[in-house]
Amino acid sequence: QVQLVESGGGLVQPGGSLRLSCAASRIISGFYIMDWYRQTPGMQRELVASITSGGTTNYADSVKGRFTISRDNAKNTVYLQMNSLKPDDTAAYYCHLIVYGVNYWGKGTLVTVSS
């Protein structure tokens, strides 16, 4: 069992930056993928960025060049650095892990981009 805890959300003006963190409750071994998803009311959850245990990253077209996913293995933590934020980035952001075929989700952190 793994618990994921997100932090770092908040209110930011357009053009600003935020860094989200996702801390796992234990070391993840083997092949895994950790992702950031986001969701707005009435919409499906969408994949924002992912990183594999091998370090391969992938991004949604809407965030390429603005968001960066990274990890700190010593802290069992994945980060999402979000720059040049737009109002359309406003959403609840969720951390997700899939390892050995099991899915884990965090409870989410809210990001609001507004002037």
C-alpha positions in Angstrom: 0.0 0.0 0.0 1.2 3.5 -0.9 -0.2 6.8 0.2 0.4 9.8 -2.0 0.1 13.3 -0.5 0.1 16.4 -2.7 1.0 19.9 -1.7 1.9 23.3 -3.2 -1.4 24.4 -4.7 -2.8 27.8 -4.3 -3.8 31.1 -5.9 -1.4 32.6 -8.4 -1.7 35.4 -11.0 -1.5 34.7 -14.7 2.1 34.3 -15.8 3.1 33.2 -12.3 4.6 29.9 -11.1 3.9 27.2 -8.6 5.6 24.0 -7.7 3.5 21.0 -6.7 4.9 18.1 -4.7 3.7 14.5 -4.4 5.2 12.6 -1.5 4.9 8.8 -1.5 4.7 7.0 1.9 7.4 4.6 1.0 10.2 3.8 -1.5 8.8 2.6 -4.8 10.8 -0.2 -6.3 10.6 -1.8 -9.7 9.1 -0.3 -12.8 6.5 2.5 -12.1 5.0 5.5 -13.6 4.1 8.6 -11.6 1.8 11.2 -13.1 0.1 14.5 -12.5 -3.5 14.7 -13.7 -5.9 17.6 -13.4 -9.6 18.0 -13.4 -12.1 20.8 -13.5 -15.8 20.5 -12.5 -17.8 18.6 -15.1 -14.7 17.6 -17.1 -12.8 14.3 -17.3 -9.5 14.0 -15.5 -6.7 14.7 -17.9 -3.1 13.7 -17.9 -0.7 16.6 -17.5 2.8 15.0 -17.1 4.3 11.7 -16.3 7.7 10.3 -15.3 8.8 6.6 -15.3 11.1 4.9 -13.0 13.7 5.1 -15.8 13.3 8.9 -16.0 11.3 9.1 -19.2 9.0 12.1 -19.1 5.9 12.9 -21.1 3.7 16.0 -21.3 0.3 17.1 -22.5 0.6 19.4 -25.5 -1.1 22.2 -23.5 1.7 22.3 -20.9 4.8 21.5 -23.0 7.5 24.1 -22.5 5.8 25.5 -19.4 5.6 22.6 -16.9 8.4 20.3 -15.8 8.0 17.0 -14.0 10.9 15.8 -11.9 11.6 13.5 -8.9 13.8 13.2 -5.9 14.3 9.5 -5.2 15.8 10.1 -1.8 12.7 11.9 -0.7 10.2 9.6 -2.5 8.8 12.8 -4.0 7.7 13.9 -7.5 7.4 17.5 -8.4 5.5 19.5 -11.0 7.1 22.9 -11.7 4.5 25.1 -13.4 5.6 28.3 -15.1 3.8 30.8 -17.2 0.5 29.8 -15.7 -2.7 30.6 -17.5 -6.3 30.8 -16.2 -7.0 27.6 -18.2 -4.6 25.8 -15.9 -7.0 26.3 -13.0 -8.0 22.8 -11.7 -7.6 20.3 -9.0 -4.2 18.5 -9.5 -3.9 14.9 -8.6 -0.8 12.7 -8.2 -1.1 9.2 -9.5 1.2 6.1 -9.3 0.9 2.8 -11.1 3.2 0.1 -9.9 2.9 -3.7 -10.3 -0.5 -3.0 -12.0 -1.9 -1.2 -8.9 -3.2 2.4 -9.2 -2.8 4.8 -6.3 -4.2 8.4 -6.2 -3.6 11.3 -3.9 -6.5 13.5 -2.7 -5.5 16.4 -4.9 -4.4 20.0 -4.5 -6.2 23.0 -6.0 -4.5 25.4 -8.3 -6.3 28.7 -9.1 -4.8 31.0 -11.7 -6.6 34.4 -11.5 -5.9 38.1 -11.3 
